[in-house]
Amino acid sequence: MSEPPFIRVHPATATPPLLRYEANVTSDSGEDGVIAHALQVIGARDGWCCEFGAWDGRHASNTWSLIAEHGYRAVLLERDAERFAALRRTHAGRDGVIALQRTVGFDGPDRLGAILATTPIPADFDLLSIDIDGNDYHVWDALDGYYPKVVVVEYNPTIPNEIDFVQARDLHVSQGSSLSALARLGVAKGYRLIHATVVNAIFVNEAYAALFELASPAALRADLSQVTWMLQTYDGRLKFAGYDRVRWHGVALDPRRLQLVPRALRAFPPSFSPVRALVFRAWRAWRARRA
């Protein structure tokens, strides 16, 4: 009988204190509810927010509810021309919304801080939402001169909590960084993680951290449904558990195509016969030459 391609996994479960506040108006994974609760807890607000990439102003937006339902003023940035046109239509007639077609980078006039300096948004505005599918870590890292009360940053949901991964600081790369890496950056910038939805890390300025229950990233992340685990067996087989697709490409993971050791050599090496051991050494030497 052939074994199933994926084994079962029982990930550690967490019940984050803010999980019950997750709710969507236009957000993707419960961010609207957590943001509203965090701002309510903080209390002192100035009614300003900033979001990029803002898409059309509604799609997966973490700011639309604040703007449309609570009268917030906003700086919204989107680099794609078609999305930017839709963004302007979404907020047409709202005098407090500043829509800019800009690419946010790490240096010079493209830095977020430099862009915001051309607007009347205050230094300690209420909410910053960063969603640019890759360089979110580096854009936040480069932010200077502004200290939002709440920061929402997209992370790569396929990366386990234990891995600290930061993609290359390159606008041409779209890989995303891990929740643990963003939590570490947050501490360095004076922020504390208070919640993680499926795809977004939510932080508060450390001035308000005492108002929230703080914990490790693992304790603040309830949904691990998009993580894939890999394990090795003594005979050289690689086995996989958890999420079974290449998430953004919609391609199924096939463990049979991901094996590195040839089928004839998938056995525990100390049990090899002399002939099999010779073949194994020759195969390993061949691989080393190709590396």
C-alpha positions in Angstrom: 0.0 0.0 0.0 1.4 3.4 -1.0 1.7 5.9 1.8 -0.2 9.2 1.6 1.8 12.0 0.0 1.4 14.3 3.1 1.4 13.2 6.7 -0.8 14.8 9.3 0.4 17.6 11.4 -0.9 18.9 14.8 0.6 22.4 15.1 0.7 24.0 18.5 -2.5 26.0 19.0 -2.5 29.5 20.4 -5.4 31.7 21.6 -4.2 35.2 21.2 -5.9 37.7 23.5 -7.1 39.9 20.6 -8.4 37.0 18.5 -12.0 37.6 19.5 -11.8 41.1 18.0 -11.0 40.0 14.5 -13.6 41.3 12.1 -13.7 42.5 8.5 -15.3 45.5 6.9 -12.9 45.6 4.0 -9.9 44.0 5.5 -8.8 40.5 4.5 -8.3 38.6 7.7 -9.9 40.3 10.6 -7.6 43.4 10.8 -10.4 45.9 10.9 -11.7 44.6 14.2 -8.3 44.4 15.9 -7.3 47.9 14.6 -10.5 49.4 15.9 -10.0 47.7 19.3 -6.4 48.8 19.6 -7.2 52.4 18.8 -10.1 52.3 21.3 -7.7 51.0 24.0 -5.1 53.6 23.2 -7.7 56.3 23.5 -5.9 59.5 22.3 -6.3 59.7 18.6 -5.7 62.4 15.9 -7.8 60.8 13.1 -5.0 60.3 10.6 -3.9 57.0 8.8 -1.7 56.0 6.0 -1.8 52.9 3.8 0.3 51.5 0.9 -0.1 49.7 -1.4 -3.6 50.9 -1.2 -5.0 49.1 -4.3 -8.4 50.6 -5.1 -9.0 51.9 -1.6 -11.4 49.0 -0.7 -9.8 45.7 -1.7 -8.3 44.2 1.4 -8.0 47.7 2.8 -7.1 48.2 6.5 -8.1 51.9 6.3 -11.4 52.1 4.4 -13.5 51.6 7.5 -11.6 54.4 9.4 -12.0 56.8 6.4 -15.5 56.1 5.3 -17.2 55.2 8.6 -15.1 57.3 11.1 -14.1 60.4 9.2 -10.4 59.7 9.2 -8.0 61.7 7.1 -5.5 59.7 5.2 -2.4 59.4 3.0 -2.9 56.5 0.5 -0.2 55.4 -1.8 -0.4 53.1 -4.8 2.1 52.8 -7.6 0.0 50.9 -10.2 -1.8 53.4 -12.5 -5.0 51.4 -12.9 -5.4 50.7 -9.2 -4.5 54.3 -8.5 -7.3 55.6 -10.8 -9.7 53.3 -8.9 -8.4 54.5 -5.6 -9.2 58.1 -6.5 -12.7 57.1 -7.6 -13.2 55.3 -4.3 -12.5 58.4 -2.3 -13.7 61.0 -4.7 -15.2 64.0 -2.8 -13.4 63.2 0.4 -11.2 66.3 1.1 -9.3 64.7 3.9 -7.9 61.9 1.7 -4.5 62.5 0.0 -4.0 59.9 -2.8 -0.5 59.7 -4.2 0.8 57.5 -7.1 4.2 56.6 -5.7 6.5 53.7 -5.3 7.8 53.6 -1.7 11.4 52.6 -1.4 14.2 52.7 1.1 16.3 55.7 0.1 16.1 59.3 -0.8 12.8 60.9 -1.9 11.2 57.5 -2.2 11.5 56.8 1.5 8.1 56.8 3.3 9.2 59.4 5.7 10.2 61.7 2.8 6.9 61.2 1.1 4.9 61.8 4.3 6.9 65.0 4.9 5.1 66.5 1.8 1.7 66.0 3.5 0.1 67.4 6.7 0.0 64.0 8.4 1.3 64.4 12.0 4.4 62.5 13.2 2.5 60.3 15.6 -0.6 59.5 13.4 -2.9 56.7 14.4 -2.4 53.9 11.9 0.2 52.9 9.3 -0.6 49.9 7.1 2.1 48.4 4.9 1.3 45.8 2.3 3.7 45.7 -0.7 4.2 41.9 -1.1 7.8 41.6 -0.3 9.8 44.6 1.0 7.5 45.5 3.8 10.3 44.8 6.4 12.7 47.1 4.7 10.3 50.0 4.0 9.3 50.0 7.7 12.9 49.7 8.7 13.7 52.8 6.7 10.9 54.9 8.1 12.2 57.8 10.1 10.6 60.9 11.6 7.2 59.3 12.1 6.0 57.2 15.0 2.5 55.8 14.3 0.5 54.5 17.2 -0.5 51.3 15.4 1.4 49.6 12.6 0.1 46.8 10.4 2.8 45.0 8.3 2.3 42.0 6.0 4.4 38.9 6.7 4.9 35.7 4.7 2.3 33.3 6.2 4.1 30.2 5.0 7.1 30.7 7.3 7.0 29.0 10.7 7.2 31.1 13.8 10.6 29.8 14.7 12.3 31.1 11.5 13.8 34.6 11.3 13.8 35.3 7.6 14.3 38.6 5.9 14.2 38.8 2.1 16.8 40.8 0.2 16.6 44.6 0.4 15.7 44.8 -3.3 12.6 46.4 -4.9 12.8 43.7 -7.6 12.4 40.9 -5.1 9.0 39.7 -3.8 9.5 37.0 -1.1 8.2 38.5 2.1 9.7 38.2 5.6 8.8 36.1 8.6 6.6 37.1 11.6 9.6 36.6 13.9 11.8 38.9 11.8 9.2 41.6 11.9 8.7 41.2 15.7 12.5 41.6 16.1 12.5 44.7 13.9 9.5 46.1 15.8 11.4 45.9 19.1 14.4 47.7 17.5 12.1 50.5 16.3 10.2 50.8 19.6 7.1 48.7 18.8 5.6 45.6 20.4 3.6 42.9 18.6 0.1 42.6 19.9 -1.6 40.3 17.3 -1.0 38.4 14.1 -3.8 37.6 11.7 -3.2 35.0 9.0 -1.1 37.5 7.0 -0.6 40.7 9.0 1.4 41.5 12.1 -0.1 44.3 14.2 2.1 46.4 16.5 1.6 49.3 18.9 4.1 52.0 19.8 5.9 51.0 23.0 4.4 54.0 24.7 1.1 52.1 24.7 2.5 48.6 25.1 1.5 48.4 28.8 -2.2 48.6 27.7 -2.0 45.3 25.9 -1.1 41.7 26.8 2.3 41.0 25.2 3.6 37.6 24.2 5.9 35.8 21.8 5.0 35.7 18.0 3.9 32.0 18.4 1.5 32.9 21.2 0.0 35.7 19.2 -0.5 33.8 16.0 -3.5 31.4 15.9 -3.6 30.3 12.3 -0.8 28.2 10.9 -2.8 26.7 8.1 -0.4 28.1 5.4 2.8 26.6 6.9 4.5 23.6 5.3 6.7 21.4 7.5 9.4 19.2 6.1 11.1 16.3 7.9 13.8 13.8 7.0 13.7 10.1 7.6 16.8 7.9 8.3 16.6 6.4 4.8 17.0 9.8 3.1 13.3 10.5 2.3 11.9 14.0 2.7 8.4 14.1 4.0 6.0 17.0 4.1 3.1 18.1 6.3 0.7 21.0 6.5 0.0 23.3 3.6 0.3 21.3 0.4 0.6 24.0 -2.3 2.9 26.7 -3.6 0.6 29.4 -2.2 0.9 32.2 -4.7 1.2 30.1 -7.8 -1.5 27.5 -7.0 0.7 24.6 -7.7 0.4 21.4 -5.7 3.5 20.2 -3.8 4.4 16.7 -5.0 6.7 14.9 -2.5 7.7 12.4 -5.2 9.2 15.2 -7.3 11.0 16.8 -4.3 13.1 13.8 -3.3 16.9 14.4 -3.5 18.1 10.9 -2.9 17.5 8.4 -5.8 15.0 5.7 -5.1 17.7 3.0 -5.2 19.7 4.7 -2.4 16.8 5.5 -0.1 17.9 3.3 2.8 19.7 3.8 6.1 23.4 4.2 5.0 24.9 2.0 7.7 22.9 -0.9 6.3 24.2 -0.6 2.7 25.8 -3.6 1.1 29.4 -3.0 -0.1 28.1 -2.5 -3.7 25.4 -0.1 -2.6 27.8 1.8 -0.5 30.2 2.2 -3.5 27.3 3.4 -5.6 26.3 5.8 -2.9 29.8 7.3 -2.6 30.0 7.7 -6.3 26.6 9.4 -6.4 27.5 11.8 -3.6 30.8 12.7 -5.3 28.9 13.4 -8.5 26.5 15.7 -6.7 29.4 17.5 -5.0 31.0 18.2 -8.4 27.8 19.7 -9.7 27.3 22.0 -6.7 
